[in-house]
Amino acid sequence: MSRLPQDFFSKDAVTVARNLLGKPLLRRHRGETLGGIIIETEAYLGEDDSACHASRGCTPRTKVMYDAAGHYYVYLIYGMYHMLNIVTGEQGHPQAVLIRALRPVLGVKIMQELRGNAAERRLCDGPGKLCQALAVDRKLNALSVESNALWLEDAQLPEEKLILTTPRVGIGYASEEDQQKPWRFVLQAG
């Protein structure tokens, strides 16, 4: 398979979030390749989206979102979980896609060790869990998607009937209107 180039991410976050379903996300860790198939994403669309970190403007934390598309935005929540996002859209217009879940494929045993011997079916079924399983932390923040440490590969888009579109989850702080936007995409088992 070929890697997804940086310009794949130059579209708006909603388009990229949907188009990432079914794509392999791979991580080189301690000489091994770990990874899986992206099965859940969410889009965050800039300063006008009250659920987006950029809704408060450019800060040291969100600066990477204002840079060119195709870079990782990794942040810590609750002081313990990392979240992996990919910057999308035009430079200066902060957007990102949160990678919410993976179906583990490569390096499963190592991923389980990194997750405290979690069961395979629960290994990457949440954004914090997948970051633990892939050893993703703030050291990868602002890294290009074209790096050899963490990258995405191209794959055929799944059939439309396998894609579930819903409102985003866990954003109770956002406006009611933004909470209802159907910007969460889930690849269902076929």
Sequence and secondary structure as in RCSB ss.txt:
>XXXX:A:sequence
MSRLPQDFFSKDAVTVARNLLGKPLLRRHRGETLGGIIIETEAYLGEDDSACHASRGCTPRTKVMYDAAGHYYVY
LIYGMYHMLNIVTGEQGHPQAVLIRALRPVLGVKIMQELRGNAAERRLCDGPGKLCQALAVDRKLNALSVESNAL
WLEDAQLPEEKLILTTPRVGIGYASEEDQQKPWRFVLQAG
>XXXX:A:secstr
  B  GGGGGS HHHHHHHTTT EEEEEETTEEEEEEEEEEEEE STT TTSGGGG   TTTGGGGS SSBEEEE
EETTTEEEEEEEESSTTS EEEEEEEEEEEESHHHHHHHTTS  GGGTTSSHHHHHHHTT  GGGTT BTTSSSE
EEB      GGGEEEE  SS TTS HHHHHS  EEEE   
